[in-house]
Amino acid sequence: MTGGAVQAQPAGYDPSAMAAEISARLFAQDGLVRPVPTEPTVSDLARGLDRTLVLGGGGEYYIAWYCGFFHGLYELDVDLNVAEMIVGTSAGAYAGSALSSGHFARLRREFEFFGRFPGLFAKLAPVTSPNASQKRAQEINFNVKDGSPASIRAIGLAALAADNRLNGDGVERLAWMLTGDSRTDWPVAKMHTTANDCYTGERLVVSQAVARKYGIPLAHAAAASSSLPGVMGPTLLGQRYCMDGGISRTWAHTDVVAGSKRALVITLTNGYEGALLSGIPHNIHDEMKALEATGTKGMLIIAGTPPGVNLLDPRQIEPALKAGYERAKIEAPKIKSFWA
């Protein structure tokens, strides 16, 4: 009998388990996966370090905010690049890579230009009027109820299936422009970026050692870290298609710097209020408590956003630059005291 006949599964056969075993075996040695710990745990990447810096994500708005904030701090004799380790996610990956590799002044000038001519940035990063496949990825991203591997995989599969206009070479060209980094190198060992494997849902952390092993430029890793489902990407890291580092059960990946003496953590929101780019529940205050439970002294700065702001609207670049610059005046003396 053919057609409607249903073939019985072999006893004990689990296709999900089979696929997971094959994936784990093939990718076991690439060094990208760093599981998010369920309990406060000292990171082997940060053990023995003094000052570390964590930069969270938040779209074009937050890159511009960082540009204004860092500029204001420089004018007040505060240089965040003294940090021995920087962990950047999405917007924080761009800001951190520019800061650590000597391209920050150029990034700030670019965003000041785009603040005056937002229409030009909109042409470089066309993210409006999503099609059905993009809407699917976006709606799944905002309707998940937890940060479990199953929820992250559901987002990742939709991201892989989205017909994004800003994809592939387009994402990479934008990344090269924003970071100014070489296409073949990872300039400084202190910089680390985050992303998530679309297929497995695993959290990935890219360091200089891993990047050079697989030929991953810093700009490429920043592009992967900002590949927001249904908007842009996914982006290849090694042989893994990856999405935004913010699509994770950790809001800012503070666990990566756990064990350092002092960690300055900067996020756009507290993780559950204001403008967000994912529905995964987060609470940065809980993350800070877990960080400090490892012996790290933490300082948290929450940038905040005006009500109703669209984080992907280039017209928000100019006000974000101004907001970051003004905030620097408030935070500079606190940072000096914290890192003294």
N, C-alpha and C positions, 0 to 999 in steps of 0.2 A: 504494500500500500504506500502511495506517495502523496505529496501535497500536504494534507492536513495532519498527517501523523506526527506525534510528538515523541522525540527521542529521549529516552530516560537518561538522566545523568548517572555517570559511574558513582558507585558508593564512595562517599568521602570527598567528592570533587568539589572544590570551591574556587571558581574562576578568579575571584578577587584576591584570594590568598596566593594562587598560582602566579598571577601577574605581579603582585607585590614581591614575591620571592625572586622572580626573574629580574625585576628592576633593581632590587637591593643588591643582587649578585653582580650585575653589570656595572653599577655605579658606585660600588663600595669603596673604591680607591681614589675617587676624584677630590676628596678633601673639602668639598663645599658644604656638606650638611653639618649643621650644629643645632641639635634639637633644643628647643626652649625648655629649660629645666622646670620641673613642677615644684621644686623646693629651692630656697636660696642656696646658690652654689657659686663658689669662687671660679672665675673663668681663667683657664690657663693662658689666655691671651693677655690678661691684664694683671696677673699676679706680679707684685713687686713694683708696679708703676705708681707714680705719684699723681699727676694730674691727667684726667681723661675727659673727653668731651663727647656728648651724645646729641645728635641733631636729628629731630624727627621730620616727618613729611607734611605736605599740605599744598601741592599744586603750584602753579605759577605765582599765586599770591604769596606763598611762603618763601619761595626763592627770592622774590623781591623784598620781602620783609627782612630776610637774612642779609641781603645786600645793604639795606639801610641800617640795620642793627650793627653789623660788623664795621661799617664805615664810621658810624657814630662812636663805637668803642675805640677804634684806631685814633680818632681825634682826641679821645680822652685817655690816651696812652694805655689802652687795654688790648692786648693781642692774644686772641684765643688760640692762635697757632702754637703757643708755648705748650699746649697739651701734648703729652707723649703718645696718645692714642685718640683717634677720632672715629666714631661710628656714625655713619650717615645713612638715612633712609629716605628714598624718593627725593623731595626737595632738599633734604639734608645731605643726600649723597652728592648733589651738584654743588651745594654751598661748601661742604667739607672738602671736596676734591679741589675746588678752585682755591680755597683757603690754604690747603696744605701743599699744593704744587705751585704756588706763586702766581696764580692767575686771577686772584680775587678782584684786583683793581679793574681788570678788563671786564670781568663778569658784571661788576657794578656799573661800569660805563654802558655796557650793552643794555642792561635793564633800565637805566636812566633814559636811554634812547627809545626803548620799546614803551616806556611809560608815556613818552610824548607822542609816539606813533603806534598805538596798540594794534591797529589794523594790520601792520606788517607782521607782528608776532602771530596774529590770528592766521595769517597765510602760511606761516612756518609750522604752526601746530593747529591744524583744523580739527576741532573737537566738538563742534556743534552739530545739531540735526542728526542724531544717531539713527542708523538703520535698525531693522528688526533684530539682527544677530548681536549688534552692540547693545541694544536695549535689554536683550536677554541676559547678557553678562552683567550689565549694570544693575538690573533688578535683582538678580541672584546675589550679587555682592552686597546689596543693601538689605536683603531680606533674610540672610542667615541669622541664626539666633545664638550662635556660639562660635568659638575659635577652634573647634575640634578639627582633626585631620579630614574627616568626612566633609565638613562644611567648606574647608579651604580647597579640597579637591573639587567640590561642586563648582566653586567659583573658577578654579583653574581650568576645568574642562570647558566651561562657557567662554573663558578668555581665549582659549586655543581656537574655538570655533567662531570667534567674532571676526567679521569682515571690517577691520579698522582701516580708515584712510591713512592714519599715521602709523605706519607699520614698517618693519624691516629696515631698509636703507634710510627711510625718512626719519625714523626714531634715532638712528645712529648719527645722521647728519646733524640733527638738532643737538644731540649730546656732544658731538665734537665742538660745535659752536659754543655751547654753554660752558663747557669745562676748559676748552683750549688745550686739552691734553693730547699727547702723541697717540697715534693709532696703534702703537706697538709696545707701549710700556705702562708701568705702574710706578710713577715717579718716587713716591715716598712710602716707607714701610708703615708709618703710623696710621694711614688711611684704611678704613674697612667699610664695605658697603653691604647692604642686606637685600635679599630678594626671597622669593618663594617659588619652588618647583611647581609648575602648573599641574603636572601629572600626579605627583606623589603627595603634594601638599607640604613637603618638608621645608623648613626654614634653612636658607643658605646664607653664609657669610663669606665674602670674598676678601682675602688678604693679599698682600704683595706676593708672598711665596706661592700661593695657589694660582694667582693670576699669571705669574710668569711661567709656571709649569704648563699652563694650558693656553698661553698667549691671549689672555683677556686684558685689554687696555682698560684703564681707569674710566674713561668716558663710556665705554661699552657697559661696564658694571653699573655706572650711574644710570644709564638708559634702562637697564633691566630693573633696577630698583624703583624706577618711576613708571614702569609699564602698567598703567592702571587698567584693569579689566574693562573691556568695552569702550576704551578710549584710545589706547595706543599699545603697541606690542602684540603678543609677548616677544621677549628678546632672548636670544641664545646666550647662555653662559656655559662654555664648554659644550657639552651635548645635551644640556637641559634647557627646555623652553621655560622662561621665568616670567613672573609677574611682580608687581609692586611689593616692596618690602613691608608696606603697611598692611598687607592682607595676611595678617598673622595674629596669633592670640597674645602677642606682646605688642604694646603700643609703640615703644621706642627702642626696644632691644637693649634695655639697660643691663640685662644679664651679661652681655658680652664684655662689659667693663667691670663687672663685679670682682672685688678683690683689690682694685686700685685704691690708693689712699683717699683721693678726692675725685668726685665725678660731677661735672656740670652738665645738667640735662636740660635741653631746650625743646619744647613741644609747642604745637600750634594751639591745642586745646587740652583739656584734662582727659580726653578720650571718650567722653559720653555726652558732652554739651557743645553747642556751637557748630561751626562748619566742619563736616566730616566727609571722608571719602570711602568709607566702608561701614557696613552695619554690624561688624563683629564687635561685641561688647568689650570695652577696655576701661581701665581706670589707672591713670598714671600714678596716682597716690599709692595704690597698692604696689605698683612696681618699685616705687621709691622705697617703700618699707622693706621689700624683699632685697633690694640693693644694699640698704644700710644694715640688714641682718647679716651680710657677709663681712662687715667691718668697714665698708666704704662710706665715707661721709659724703652725702649728696646735697646738691643745690639745684632746685628746680625753678626754671623760668617758663611760664606759660604765656605765649605771645598773645593769644586771643584774637578774635576777628569781629568786625562789626556785624550786627544782626543781618541775616539774609545774604551775606557775601557769597558770590560764586567763586570758588577757589581756582577755577579754570578759565575765568574771564580776563583776558588781557587788559581790559579797562580798569581792572583792580590793581595793576602793577604800580601806577604812580602813587595812589594812596597807601599802598603797602610799604613802599620805599619810605615814605614820610613817617608812617607809624613805627617802623623799625628804628629809624633814626632817632625819633623822640624817645622811644623806649630805652635806647642805649644810655641816655642821660640819667635815667632812674637806676639802671642795673649796673653801670660801670663801677661805682664805689663798692657795691656789694660783691661783685666778682673779684675786685682787687683784694678785698678783705678775705674772701673765701680761699683764694689761691696764693695769698701772701706766705 
